[in-house]
Amino acid sequence: MNKNYSTRFRYLPRWITPVLQQASQDHSVVVLTGARQVGKSTLLKHEEPFRRWRYWNLDDLDTLAQARTDPGSLWADADAIVLDEAQKAPSVFSAIKLAVDQQPDRRFILSGSANWLLLSRLSESLAGRAVYFVLDPLTHGELQMHPPSDVLWRALHGEWPSDATVESPPDPTSLMAGGGMPALLRFSSEESKMQWWDGYVSTYLERDLRQISQIANLVDFRRFMQLLALRSGQILNQSGLARDAQLKQPTAHRYLNLLEATYLVERLPAFASSHSTRLMKSPKVFWREVGLALFLSGYFTRESLNHAKEWGNFFETFLYHQLRVLVSLWTPPGRLFTWRQRSGMEVDFILEHGRQILAIELKATDRPSFRDTAGIRVFLQEVPHAAGGILLHGGKEIRRFAQNIVALPWNLVTG
């Protein structure tokens, strides 16, 4: 077999694995959710100690019937159990509660793709017994098999890198077009990837959505997804979105909630440290997988993406995914916000962890300037207790613009 072909199929370790390993030692039930095809089952089948646990997949009809009829038989004589697609048998959660109450050393991992179905039933049956984690598409750092960067953590605590010249980041267009779904690694052509995305969307529309909610018109829903994909990385205007999609506002609102419930879309809330009336309170909207947003938007090739008027917003979507996954590994997880004044002055991301706050601005330029830090400087005037700001750019320089404002190549933060 060709060596390069073989490499595309190797398992890539996930940053969240140490977090899951520790959680499984400390808690009786660990819940791992996330969008379909992000690699939940693959992680649990490859990583210690989960690969040695008894594994059941409730996609199997015989196993599903057993789970519904006699759930306790699934873990008879086993102290560590993985139940994949657990939301398909919600009645099993009460049996798990009884099992861990009777034997606290017993361990369960429940995985599934449907946030709404899985978490609503779990919160009723396993309150106080379960901890929850989300697996996202692969980050750039995971694809490179690099460890998570600690640059943001150190900046939050006042540790800033010195001026230097480093290697330039890779071409972001290629990374965005490549996507972060593990299954895409096996394909070398853009045509094959587009075929996979087409099947992914069809499966989502025809399978997942019908399990969660009645959608009267799948054509309307797909048009809504396409219009929302073109708005990724932008301030969310629900009324304008509903109008363009030719939907009533309550319907558009429900569709947006469904996309969030299945981990495809996320709203980034506005940051506010005071009751200032000068701040915009509307959230931004991001697709959690930029490759899917590109497919839905009709950008099927790198060439078409390079000429897209939304290129900057898609790049911001790409960086948002990297940052969000990175700070989700902290205990407790970091929180991201957007910040924008009514005057138009803005900062792309505000990172908050406890009492520490950091402003993060993104510029596609490879030659960052003092002028590019304008939003950060205004934010620091408004929030003087913030640690400082980072300007992420596409060049080679690590450059200090102030005592607590530094410009960094974006890949030093994302890996």
N, C-alpha and C positions, 0 to 999 in steps of 0.2 A: 504493500500500500504506500502511496505517495506520502512522504513525511509531513508536508504542509497540510494535506487533506486530513491526516490523522490528528494533527494538532488542533484542528478546528473542533474536534469532538471531545477534547479533554475537559475534565471538570475544573472549573475555576472557583477557588475558595471565595466565600462571601464574607464581607466585613462584619456582618451581623452574627456570624457563627459563635465567637467567644461570648457574646452577650447571651445567646440562647443556651450555650453550655452552662454558664453560671446560673441562669434562671432555672434551668432544669434541676440543678442541685438544690436550689433554695425553695422551690415552689412545687406543689403537687401537680398543677396543670399549667402548661404553657400553650398559648394559642398563637399560631402563626398564620397570618392572613396576607392577602396581596392579590393583585390582578392575576388573571389566568396566564399561565405560561411564563411567569417570572422566575421559576426554578425552585419552588417550595419543596416539591417531592424529591427533586434531584439533590438538594441540600441534605434532606433528612436521610436519604439513602447512601450518602457518601461520607458524612461527617460523624466522627466519634462524639458521644457514645451512641448516637441515634441509629446508626447503621446496624447496630446489634439489637435494637429494640424490636419487639414483635410489631409487624407492620400490617395494617389493613387499609385497603382503599375501598371506600363506599361507592365508588363508581362501578365496582363489580356487583352485579345484581344479586348474586348468591350471598355475598358478604352483607349487602344492604338488607336483605331479608333476615339474615341472622341478627344483625344489629337491631332491627325493629322488633324481632320476636323474643330474642334472648340475649340482650347486649352483654351481660356478665360473662357469657361463654367466650367472648372475644379476648378477654384477658384472664381466663382461667389459667392458673399456674404461671402467670407472667407478672412481673413487677414493673415493667417499663413498656409502654404501648404507644404506638403512633396510629392515630386515626386520620386518614387523609380524606378530604371532601366530607368532613364530619357534619356539615350543615344539612346533609341529605337525610339524616336520621336524628332530628332534634330530641326525640324521646330518649336518646342514649345519654344525654347530659345529666338527667336525674340519676341514672345508674352510675355514672362516673362520680357524682357527688357522694353517693352512698359508699362507693368503693374507696375513695380517698378518706372519707370520714372513718371508715372501719380500719383502714390500713394507711396511715399518713405517709409511710415511706414509698407507697406506690406512686409511679410517675406516668403522666400522660402528656403527649403532645397532640393537639388538635389542629389540623390545617384545613384551609378552605379558601375559596376565591370570593365568596359572596359575603361582603361585610355585613350588610343589613340582616340577611337570614341568620348568619352564624352568630354575630355578636348580640343580637336582640335576645335570642334564646339562651345564650350563655350567661348574659347578665342576670337573667331570671334564675337559672339553675345553679350557677357556680360563683355567685357573688362572694368575694372575699377569698376565693380558692384559686383563681386563675390570674395570670399576667398575660399581657397582650403585646404582640410585635407584628410589624408589617415588613414583608420582604418586597423590595422594589426591583425594577429592572437593573441590570448591571451598570455600575458607574464606570467612568473612564479609568479610575484607579484600579478597580477590580479587573477590568479587561487587561490592564498592564501587569496584574498580579503585584501591585504595590500596596504597602500597608496604608491605613488611613493617615492623612496628614494631620499634624498637630499645630499648624500655623495659626488657625483661627483660635484655638484654645489658648495659645501663648499670647496672642495679641489681646484677647479679652483680659488677660492678667498682666498687661503692660510689658510684654516681651516682644520687641520689634527687631526684625532682621536688619542687618547692615547693608549699605549700598553695595551692589555687586552686579556683574553681568553673567547671566546663566543661559542655558539653551532655550531657544524659542519654543513656545507650545506647538503642538501639532496642528494641522489644518482642521479647524472646527467644523467646516462643511462636511468633510468626510466622516467625522465622528458622529455628527447629527444624522447624516444619511444612513450610517451603519446601524443606528439604533442600539438598544440595550437588552433586547430579549435574547436569552441564551440560544434559542432555536435558530436565530439568524446567523449564528457563527458558522453554520455548516454551508452557507451559500456564498458563492464568490461573485455572482452576477446581480445587478440591480433588478433584472427581470424576475429572478427567483425570489428575491426578497419581497417584491411587490405582490407576487402570487401568494406568498405566505401571509402578508398583511391582509390581502383580500379575504383569504380564508379565516383569518383571525377575527376580522370584523363581522363576517357572516356568522361565525360561531357565536360571537358575543350577542348579536342581534337575535339569533334564532334560538339560542339555548339559555344563556345567562339571564337575559332580560325577561324572558317568558317565565323563568322560575321566580323572579323577584316581583314583577309587576306586570299588569296588563297594559300593553302598548297597542293602541287601536290601529296605528298606522306606522309601520316600520319605515316606510319611505320618508315620512315627516321626521321621524327620529334620526334617520341617517343624515338628512339635510341639516338638521339641528347640529349634529356632531361636526359636520363639515364647516358650518359657519363658526362654531365655537373653536374649532382647530385653528382657523385663520385669526382668531383673537387671542391665542395663547400668548402670555407675557404682557397682556394689556389690561388696563382698568376695565372691570366688568360693568357693562351697561345692560342689565337684564331686559329693560323695556325695548331698547334698540335691537337687541338680539332676537327677542320675541317677534318684533315687527319684521325684521329681515327674514326670519324663518316662517313667517305667516302663521304664527301660533298665538293663542291667547297667553297672556302672561302667566297664569297659574299652571298651564301646561308646560311652558318653557321652564318655569321654576321646578316642576316635578322632574322633568328630563335632566336638568342640571343636578338635582339631588341623586338621581339614579346613577349618573356618571361618577359622582363622588362615592356613592355607596359601593361601587364595583372597582374603586381604586384607579380609575382612568383619569380623573380630573380632580383638581384641588384648588380651593380659593385661598389666596394669601391675604390675611387680614391687614388692615391699616394699623400702623403703630401710632399710639398717642400717649405721651407722658403727662399731658395736662388736658384741660378742657378748652384748648385753643380753638377758636372758630376759623383759624386760617388753614387748618388741615383738612384734606380730603379724607373722607371716611370710607369710600368705596374700596372693596378688595380688588386685587388682581386675580386673574384666572390663569392657571397653568395646566397643561396636560402633563401627566407624570412620566410619559414616555414620548420624547420629542419625535422619534421615528414614526409613531402612530399619528401624531399631529401632522407631520409632513405628508404622510400617505393620504390622510383625509382631506388635506388642503390641495392635493393634486400635484405636489412636487415629487415626481417619481424619479428624478435623476439629479445628480450633483450639479450638473450644468444649470438646470432650471432653478434649483435652490440658490445657486450663486447669484442669480439675477432677480430673486424674489424681493419684493418691496418689504416683506415681513421678515427678512433675514435676521435683523437685529433682535426681533421678538423671539424668533426660534432659538437664537443663540442664548438669549436670556433664559428661555425655557430649559435648554440644555444645562446651563450653569446652575439654575435653581435645583434641578434634580440632583446634581453632584453635591451641592451644599446641604440640601435637606437630608439626604442619606447620611452624610458625614456627621451632622450635629445630632441626628437621631440616635447615634451610638453612645452619646454621653448619658450619664446618670445624674439627675434626670435629663431627658433629652433637651437640647437647645430648641428655641422657638424662633421662627423667621417671620418677619413682617415686611410690608412695604411702607414708604413714607413719602408723602407728596403734599406740598402746600398749594393753596388755590392759585397762587401766583405762577405755578408751574415748576418751581424748584422742587427737586425730588432726589431721593436716594433709592436705588433699586431694592436693596435688602437691608433690614435691620435685624441683627442677631441679638437675642436676649437669652441669658442663662443666669437665673437667679437675679442678682442685682447688677450683673455685668452686662454692658450693652456695647455693640460694635456696629458701625455703619460700613456697608459693603457696596461699592459702586462698580459697575461693569462698563468698560469701554472696549470696543473692538479694535481700536487703534494699536499699532505696534510702537508708537512713540508718545507715551502719556505726557501730559503737560500739567502745570499748576492749575490752569483753567479748568481741567477735567475734574478737579476736586471741589468745585464750587458747591455742589449739593452737600457733600460731606461737611464742608466748613460751616455752612448754614445750619445743618443739623446739629453739629457740636456746639454751636452758639445757643440753640434751642434746648439742647439736652447736655449741659456742661459736665454732668457726672459720667457720661459715656467714656469708655476706654479710649476711643479714637476711631479711625477709619482706614479701610483698605480699598485701594483702587485696583481692580483686576483688569489686566490688559493682555494684548496678544504679542507683546514684544519680549526683549531679553533682559530689560533692566529691573533690578530692585532699587527703588529710588525713594528717599525720604523727602516729602514735601513739607513736613512739619514734625515736631517732636513726636506726635502721635498719629500722623497720617503717612502711609507708605504705599507706594505703587509696586505691585507684584505681578509677574506673569501668572495667568490664571491657573496653569497646571501645577504650580507650587502648592496651591490650596486643594485642588481636586485630586492630585495624584496623576 
